[in-house]
């Protein structure tokens, strides 16, 4: 473990924003955290936790210490007649882990293929796609207390999951470092084909309806709509799909018969991409940033952007959507 000064994070965030950390360190074992906690000078600094940098908007200068979680490993730890229990270390790349589970014959995460980021970050955001969320299969989270270094296990219920939210993003923000995550994956193969174009993609290719082909369908769809962050800086879907009352949804539907919406508990989830597109922002730029030409939900960095550029565009898009539809949309990425 080596603490670095003035560390460049420009290549450590998928928006490709120019950013520099005052101090930076990679953690590989719980003992690394304990060593940091024994240093009184370091404990005085503000600490930030970095995973894959795919859900962050970084400022040009970050004061304090940035901790990158770099532990690796994944394995089957238990099984019973109904489930496989699979553990992955927080530093694992999320999509690599998902594809490994499928190769090993463990089903349940196929709809979450190709989502950027790390395993450790997945519960924080309760990542989701195509009708599936992390909370659906997560069994428990092993975390380390950033004040004491002591381990703590969180059950699914204790994670307090909701749409793109969790305990770790609210009350527990800045207090716990997620070290590994255990998933309970069902042995009964239940496919989710009803969202997006998954069923159409499977049928178009004449594939069998099985988890590996669902995963490939998801990958094909995402690659056709979403820019590669290595080519164009982006953080994936930048806005959450807003959840509105039935009355508001019905009112919008009476004016826009092609409104994209889905039932969500006793309310409705609207497609933020549809709202942004109809507000005129698909493919439109504001300085060095803009909304992607193939998917209005994705904010892209065309080169040289700063966090201020990103938030200026986000505020304008949100304002225009609200003025035209009376709907509030909220940014997904975390702001440092």
C-alpha positions in Angstrom: 0.0 0.0 0.0 1.5 3.3 -1.1 -0.1 6.8 -0.6 0.4 9.0 -3.6 0.2 12.8 -3.7 -1.4 14.9 -6.5 -2.8 11.8 -8.2 -4.5 12.2 -11.6 -8.0 10.7 -11.6 -8.9 11.8 -15.2 -8.7 8.2 -16.4 -10.4 6.9 -13.3 -13.9 8.3 -14.0 -15.9 7.3 -17.1 -17.0 10.9 -17.8 -13.3 11.6 -18.4 -13.4 14.8 -16.3 -10.1 16.3 -15.5 -9.6 15.7 -11.8 -6.8 15.4 -9.3 -6.8 13.9 -5.8 -4.7 15.6 -3.1 -3.9 12.1 -1.9 -4.7 8.6 -3.2 -4.3 5.1 -2.0 -5.4 1.6 -3.2 -6.7 -0.9 -0.7 -6.2 -4.6 -1.1 -6.8 -6.0 2.3 -8.8 -5.0 5.5 -5.4 -4.5 7.1 -4.6 -1.7 4.7 -7.6 0.2 6.1 -6.4 -0.5 9.7 -3.0 0.9 8.8 -4.6 4.2 7.5 -6.7 4.5 10.6 -3.5 4.3 12.8 -2.2 7.4 11.1 -3.5 10.5 13.0 -2.6 12.9 10.2 -4.5 10.9 7.6 -7.6 10.5 9.9 -7.9 14.3 10.0 -8.4 14.4 6.2 -11.8 13.9 4.4 -12.0 10.5 2.8 -13.7 9.5 -0.4 -14.3 6.0 -1.7 -13.6 5.3 -5.4 -14.8 2.2 -7.3 -15.0 2.2 -11.1 -15.7 5.9 -11.3 -18.8 5.2 -13.5 -21.3 7.0 -11.3 -19.4 10.0 -10.3 -19.0 13.6 -11.3 -15.6 14.6 -10.0 -14.4 18.2 -9.4 -11.1 19.4 -10.8 -9.5 19.2 -7.3 -10.4 16.7 -4.6 -9.2 17.6 -1.1 -8.2 14.9 1.3 -7.6 11.2 0.7 -9.2 9.1 -2.1 -9.4 5.4 -1.3 -9.7 3.0 -4.3 -11.0 -0.4 -3.4 -8.9 -2.9 -5.4 -9.6 -6.3 -3.8 -10.4 -9.1 -6.2 -12.0 -12.5 -6.0 -15.2 -14.4 -6.7 -16.4 -17.8 -5.7 -19.3 -20.1 -4.8 -19.5 -20.2 -1.0 -22.6 -22.3 -0.4 -25.6 -23.9 -2.1 -28.9 -25.4 -1.1 -31.6 -27.1 -3.1 -33.0 -23.8 -4.3 -30.1 -21.3 -4.4 -26.4 -20.7 -5.2 -24.6 -18.3 -2.8 -21.9 -16.5 -4.7 -19.4 -14.0 -3.1 -17.5 -11.3 -5.0 -14.9 -8.9 -3.7 -15.8 -5.2 -4.0 -13.0 -4.4 -6.5 -14.3 -6.8 -9.1 -15.5 -5.3 -12.3 -19.3 -5.7 -12.3 -19.8 -7.0 -15.8 -16.8 -9.4 -15.5 -18.5 -10.8 -12.4 -21.9 -11.2 -14.1 -20.4 -13.0 -17.1 -18.4 -15.3 -14.8 -21.6 -16.3 -13.0 -23.2 -17.2 -16.3 -20.1 -19.2 -17.4 -20.3 -21.1 -14.2 -24.0 -21.8 -14.7 -25.3 -19.5 -12.0 -28.4 -17.5 -13.2 -30.1 -14.4 -12.1 -27.8 -11.5 -13.0 -28.1 -11.7 -16.8 -30.3 -8.6 -17.2 -27.6 -6.6 -15.4 -24.9 -7.3 -18.1 -22.6 -4.6 -19.3 -23.5 -2.1 -16.5 -20.2 -0.3 -15.8 -18.6 0.0 -12.4 -17.6 -2.4 -9.6 -19.3 -5.0 -7.4 -18.8 -2.8 -4.3 -20.6 0.1 -5.9 -23.5 -1.9 -7.1 -25.4 -2.0 -3.7 -24.9 1.7 -3.1 -26.8 2.7 -6.2 -29.0 -0.4 -6.2 -28.1 -0.7 -9.9 -30.8 -2.0 -12.2 -31.8 -2.6 -15.8 -34.4 -4.3 -17.8 -36.7 -5.1 -14.9 -34.1 -6.4 -12.5 -32.3 -4.7 -9.6 -29.4 -5.7 -7.4 -31.7 -5.9 -4.4 -33.5 -8.8 -6.1 -30.6 -11.2 -5.6 -28.3 -9.6 -3.0 -28.0 -11.7 0.2 -25.7 -9.7 2.3 -23.0 -7.0 2.2 -19.7 -7.2 4.2 -18.5 -3.6 5.0 -15.8 -2.0 7.1 -16.4 0.9 9.4 -14.3 3.8 8.2 -14.0 5.2 11.7 -12.9 2.0 13.5 -12.0 -0.5 10.8 -14.4 -3.0 12.3 -16.4 -5.3 10.0 -20.1 -5.3 9.8 -22.5 -7.5 7.9 -25.7 -5.9 6.4 -28.6 -8.1 5.4 -30.7 -7.3 2.3 -33.3 -5.6 4.6 -30.7 -3.6 6.4 -29.4 -2.2 3.1 -32.7 -0.3 2.9 -32.9 -0.6 -0.9 -35.2 1.5 -3.0 -35.1 2.8 -6.6 -31.5 3.7 -7.3 -30.9 4.2 -3.6 -29.8 2.4 -0.4 -28.6 2.9 3.2 -25.1 3.4 1.9 -26.2 6.4 -0.2 -28.2 7.9 2.7 -27.5 7.4 6.4 -24.4 5.3 5.8 -22.8 7.6 3.2 -19.2 8.1 4.1 -19.3 5.8 7.1 -18.9 2.3 5.5 -16.6 0.9 2.9 -18.2 -2.1 1.1 -15.6 -4.9 1.1 -17.5 -7.8 -0.5 -21.0 -8.8 -1.6 -22.8 -12.1 -1.5 -25.6 -12.9 -3.9 -28.3 -15.6 -3.6 -29.0 -16.8 -7.2 -32.0 -19.0 -7.9 -31.5 -22.5 -9.3 -35.0 -22.2 -10.8 -34.4 -20.4 -14.1 -36.8 -17.4 -14.2 -36.2 -15.1 -17.2 -37.2 -11.5 -17.5 -37.9 -10.7 -21.1 -40.6 -8.1 -20.7 -38.5 -4.9 -20.6 -37.0 -3.1 -23.5 -36.3 -5.1 -26.6 -34.9 -8.2 -25.0 -37.6 -10.6 -26.3 -37.3 -9.0 -29.8 -33.6 -9.3 -29.8 -33.7 -13.0 -28.7 -36.3 -13.8 -31.3 -34.6 -11.8 -34.0 -31.5 -14.0 -33.6 -33.5 -17.2 -33.2 -31.8 -17.9 -29.9 -33.1 -20.2 -27.2 -34.7 -18.4 -24.3 -32.0 -19.0 -21.7 -29.9 -16.8 -19.4 -26.8 -16.6 -21.5 -28.7 -15.5 -24.6 -30.7 -13.0 -22.5 -27.4 -11.6 -21.4 -26.1 -11.4 -24.9 -29.4 -9.7 -26.0 -28.9 -7.1 -23.2 -25.3 -6.5 -24.3 -26.3 -6.1 -27.9 -29.0 -3.6 -27.0 -26.8 -1.6 -24.7 -24.0 -1.4 -27.2 -26.4 -0.2 -29.9 -27.7 2.6 -27.7 -25.0 3.6 -25.3 -21.6 5.1 -26.0 -18.4 3.3 -25.0 -16.9 5.4 -22.1 -13.4 4.7 -23.5 -14.4 6.5 -26.7 -16.9 9.1 -25.4 -16.8 10.1 -21.8 -20.2 9.3 -20.1 -21.7 8.0 -16.9 -24.4 5.9 -18.5 -27.9 6.9 -17.7 -27.5 10.3 -16.1 -31.1 10.8 -14.8 -33.3 8.5 -12.8 -36.7 7.5 -14.3 -39.1 9.7 -12.4 -41.9 8.0 -10.4 -45.2 9.8 -10.5 -48.8 9.4 -9.5 -51.4 7.7 -11.6 -53.2 11.0 -12.0 -50.1 12.8 -13.4 -49.2 9.9 -15.7 -52.8 9.7 -17.0 -52.8 13.4 -17.6 -49.6 13.2 -19.7 -50.9 10.2 -21.5 -54.0 12.1 -22.6 -51.7 14.6 -24.3 -48.9 12.3 -25.5 -50.3 8.9 -26.5 -46.7 7.5 -27.0 -45.6 8.3 -23.5 -43.4 5.5 -22.2 -44.3 4.4 -18.7 -44.3 1.3 -16.5 -46.4 0.4 -13.4 -44.3 0.8 -10.2 -46.0 -0.3 -7.0 -49.1 2.0 -6.8 -47.6 4.6 -9.1 -45.9 4.8 -12.5 -42.3 5.1 -13.6 -41.8 7.3 -16.6 -38.9 7.0 -19.1 -36.6 9.9 -18.4 -35.1 9.4 -21.9 -38.4 9.9 -23.6 -39.0 13.1 -21.6 -35.6 14.5 -22.4 -35.9 13.6 -26.0 -39.3 15.4 -26.3 -37.9 18.4 -24.5 -35.6 18.8 -27.4 -32.3 17.7 -25.8 -31.4 14.5 -27.7 -28.2 15.1 -29.5 -28.0 18.7 -28.3 -24.9 20.3 -26.9 -24.2 22.9 -24.3 -20.5 23.8 -24.4 -18.3 20.7 -24.3 -21.1 18.4 -23.0 -24.4 17.3 -24.4 -27.1 14.6 -24.4 -26.2 11.6 -26.6 -27.6 11.5 -30.1 -28.6 7.8 -29.8 -30.0 7.9 -26.3 -31.2 11.1 -24.7 -30.8 9.8 -21.2 -27.0 9.7 -21.5 -24.9 12.9 -20.8 -21.6 12.8 -22.8 -18.4 14.7 -22.5 -17.3 15.8 -26.0 -13.9 16.8 -24.7 -12.4 19.0 -22.0 -15.5 19.2 -19.8 -15.5 20.1 -16.1 -17.9 19.2 -13.4 -19.4 22.7 -13.7 -20.1 22.0 -17.4 -21.9 18.8 -16.5 -24.1 20.3 -13.8 -24.9 23.4 -15.9 -26.3 21.0 -18.6 -28.1 18.8 -16.1 -29.9 21.8 -14.5 -31.0 23.1 -17.9 -32.3 19.7 -19.0 -34.1 19.2 -15.7 -35.6 22.7 -16.0 -36.9 22.2 -19.5 -38.4 18.8 -18.7 -40.2 20.3 -15.7 -41.5 23.3 -17.7 -42.9 21.1 -20.5 -44.2 18.1 -18.5 -44.4 19.2 -14.9 -42.1 16.3 -13.9 -39.0 16.5 -11.8 -36.0 14.4 -13.0 -33.1 13.7 -10.7 -29.5 13.0 -11.6 -28.2 9.5 -10.8 -24.4 10.2 -10.4 -23.0 11.1 -7.1 -21.5 14.6 -6.8 -18.2 14.9 -5.0 
